[in-house]
Amino acid sequence: MPKSKENESKYQSITEFYDGKSIFITGAAGFLGVVLLEIFLRCFSGIQDIYILLRSKNGVSPKERREEIFSRPLFNVLRKTNPSVFDKVHVVAGDTTLPNMGMNEEDLLKVTENVTMVFHCAACISFFRPLRRRYRSSYGLDSIRNAQYSSVQLCGREDRYIFLQNVTGVNNAIELCKKLKHCEVFVDTSTAYVNCNHDLILEERIYGIPYPAERFMEYFEKGEDGAFEQLHSEIKPDFPNHYVFCKYISENLIREKCSDIATVIARPALIAATWKGSLPIGKGFLKVLLAKPDVNLEVIPADVVANAHIVAAYGVANGRYSSPFVINCVPYGLPILFTILVPRLVKLVQKHPVPNGFRYPTHVWIVDSKIEKVFLSIFEHYIPAAGMDLMLILQGKKPKIFSLYRFLDRIMDVTAPFITRGVEFETENFRDLKNAVSPEKAEELYTDLSDFKLNDLFDHLNSGAPQYDWAKDKKTKAQRTKLIYR
């Protein structure tokens, strides 16, 4: 809830607030993190430094990943108009799952001396991975094949699992904030579905648990699986997947440990991305979708979510909002029904075929019955998949289409709780963000969705796609259409 305007006295404007600031961002290589970084560089020329935490990935060093980030089309305008602005961005090698974010002593000293704001956008968004991982003993390998899997599953060291990323990572971000010489605000990215196990309207507050969230971390670190599982089983109602559960625990960690830190928890719904991470519908794979036709798909543009992070941080630090300030970043007043969305996506892909199409996207069945979904999937998915796999085998290639459809079925199973029942969200805090800045700045850092139209979303997908996924194969529209019909 906003405070009275009497408390709004620290800074005259959001521009003044960010002038001279040094900001620390995790997850800067992710979709939301990249958008957040671009807005900071474009809209706040007075920012002094931005430190981005990156780890080596697939043999690519943190510095090389920085160059990959800035080579994206999102930064085309800045590269042409103000290329020197990228000098403000400094790479810090590290890992959110490690103490001190995995930074070396020199980088840690630099960050703690200079940084005043932390934006923690890093997360492991996985609905399949287990909560825990089994460490390989230095005296020998633990047997993975004989492990008994439950909601607290154990796997090998080479995999990074969801509790470590989403709970330990948040805890490490909090500990970093406590080490900063002057921490003005901490912003954590959660999810709008963090409390979706409740049937009532999901409020903009932290839903507490009857015991300290740190006990989960204690049992996790000690490897006390039985005690961990016992705590997990006592939280009712059950959570639909481990990702949501971990976000729930991490929010409670913030409630327990951030009483002396101005904190924002931003809960975005499904962030609308470019076609670079295109939906299976676009490739023609998905013909049957398990969802309620009259349920809203909570989709929100990435730039609106990034703007909400920036404005909310200013509002809390400026005294307008109480800490912890929770915002449900959801598309209020914008009904996006599956019966409207899916046909529009199909028409969009028919007009602008994506590369490497699998089948021509003529239709998608939307059903809310599992029996009906199984029946249709046999004819729409698995029989064609078996035929195509047979062709691959005859060509001496590895069959893969059938297993792909099994994977898509797993995705539908874990997303079913979100798209087969309606969820209502409180949005008072989110709606008030437009009042936290001047009307001129509100035009630039827009968070008001009252004028947003569904056509706007499709217009941006349409115009943005050729710069991303559709540019991969360098083919014309006619050539791509021919490939799909072959």
Rosetta blueprint (number, residue, H / E / L):
1 M L
2 P E
3 K L
4 S L
5 K H
6 E H
7 N H
8 E L
9 S L
10 K L
11 Y L
12 Q L
13 S L
14 I H
15 T H
16 E H
17 F H
18 Y H
19 D L
20 G L
21 K L
22 S E
23 I E
24 F E
25 I E
26 T E
27 G L
28 A L
29 A L
30 G L
31 F H
32 L H
33 G H
34 V H
35 V H
36 L H
37 L H
38 E H
39 I H
40 F H
41 L H
42 R H
43 C H
44 F L
45 S L
46 G L
47 I L
48 Q L
49 D E
50 I E
51 Y E
52 I E
53 L E
54 L E
55 R L
56 S L
57 K E
58 N L
59 G L
60 V E
61 S L
62 P H
63 K H
64 E H
65 R H
66 R H
67 E H
68 E H
69 I H
70 F H
71 S L
72 R L
73 P H
74 L H
75 F H
76 N H
77 V H
78 L H
79 R H
80 K H
81 T H
82 N L
83 P H
84 S H
85 V H
86 F H
87 D H
88 K H
89 V E
90 H E
91 V E
92 V E
93 A E
94 G L
95 D L
96 T L
97 T L
98 L L
99 P H
100 N H
101 M H
102 G H
103 M L
104 N L
105 E H
106 E H
107 D H
108 L H
109 L H
110 K H
111 V H
112 T H
113 E H
114 N H
115 V L
116 T L
117 M E
118 V E
119 F E
120 H E
121 C L
122 A L
123 A L
124 C L
125 I L
126 S L
127 F L
128 F L
129 R L
130 P L
131 L L
132 R L
133 R L
134 R L
135 Y L
136 R L
137 S E
138 S L
139 Y L
140 G E
141 L L
142 D L
143 S L
144 I L
145 R L
146 N L
147 A L
148 Q L
149 Y L
150 S L
151 S L
152 V L
153 Q L
154 L L
155 C L
156 G L
157 R L
158 E L
159 D L
160 R L
161 Y L
162 I H
163 F H
164 L H
165 Q H
166 N H
167 V H
168 T H
169 G H
170 V H
171 N H
172 N H
173 A H
174 I H
175 E H
176 L H
177 C H
178 K H
179 K H
180 L L
181 K L
182 H L
183 C L
184 E L
185 V E
186 F E
187 V E
188 D E
189 T E
190 S L
191 T L
192 A L
193 Y L
194 V L
195 N L
196 C L
197 N L
198 H L
199 D L
200 L L
201 I L
202 L E
203 E L
204 E L
205 R L
206 I L
207 Y L
208 G L
209 I L
210 P L
211 Y L
212 P L
213 A L
214 E H
215 R H
216 F H
217 M H
218 E H
219 Y H
220 F H
221 E H
222 K H
223 G L
224 E L
225 D H
226 G H
227 A H
228 F H
229 E H
230 Q H
231 L H
232 H H
233 S H
234 E H
235 I L
236 K L
237 P L
238 D L
239 F L
240 P L
241 N L
242 H H
243 Y H
244 V H
245 F H
246 C H
247 K H
248 Y H
249 I H
250 S H
251 E H
252 N H
253 L H
254 I H
255 R H
256 E H
257 K H
258 C L
259 S L
260 D L
261 I L
262 A L
263 T E
264 V E
265 I E
266 A E
267 R E
268 P E
269 A L
270 L E
271 I E
272 A E
273 A L
274 T L
275 W H
276 K H
277 G H
278 S L
279 L L
280 P H
281 I H
282 G H
283 K H
284 G L
285 F L
286 L L
287 K L
288 V E
289 L E
290 L E
291 A L
292 K L
293 P L
294 D L
295 V L
296 N E
297 L L
298 E L
299 V E
300 I E
301 P E
302 A H
303 D H
304 V H
305 V H
306 A H
307 N H
308 A H
309 H H
310 I H
311 V H
312 A H
313 A H
314 Y H
315 G H
316 V H
317 A H
318 N L
319 G L
320 R L
321 Y E
322 S L
323 S L
324 P L
325 F E
326 V E
327 I E
328 N E
329 C E
330 V L
331 P L
332 Y L
333 G L
334 L L
335 P L
336 I L
337 L E
338 F H
339 T H
340 I H
341 L H
342 V H
343 P H
344 R H
345 L H
346 V H
347 K H
348 L H
349 V H
350 Q H
351 K H
352 H L
353 P L
354 V L
355 P L
356 N L
357 G L
358 F L
359 R L
360 Y L
361 P L
362 T L
363 H L
364 V L
365 W E
366 I E
367 V E
368 D L
369 S L
370 K H
371 I H
372 E H
373 K H
374 V H
375 F H
376 L H
377 S H
378 I H
379 F H
380 E H
381 H H
382 Y H
383 I H
384 P H
385 A H
386 A H
387 G H
388 M H
389 D H
390 L H
391 M H
392 L H
393 I H
394 L H
395 Q L
396 G L
397 K L
398 K L
399 P L
400 K L
401 I H
402 F H
403 S H
404 L H
405 Y H
406 R H
407 F H
408 L H
409 D H
410 R H
411 I H
412 M H
413 D H
414 V H
415 T H
416 A H
417 P H
418 F H
419 I H
420 T L
421 R L
422 G L
423 V L
424 E L
425 F E
426 E L
427 T L
428 E H
429 N H
430 F H
431 R H
432 D H
433 L H
434 K H
435 N H
436 A L
437 V L
438 S L
439 P H
440 E H
441 K H
442 A H
443 E H
444 E H
445 L L
446 Y L
447 T L
448 D L
449 L L
450 S L
451 D L
452 F L
453 K L
454 L H
455 N H
456 D H
457 L H
458 F H
459 D H
460 H H
461 L H
462 N H
463 S H
464 G H
465 A H
466 P H
467 Q H
468 Y L
469 D H
470 W H
471 A H
472 K L
473 D L
474 K L
475 K L
476 T L
477 K H
478 A H
479 Q H
480 R H
481 T H
482 K H
483 L H
484 I H
485 Y H
486 R L
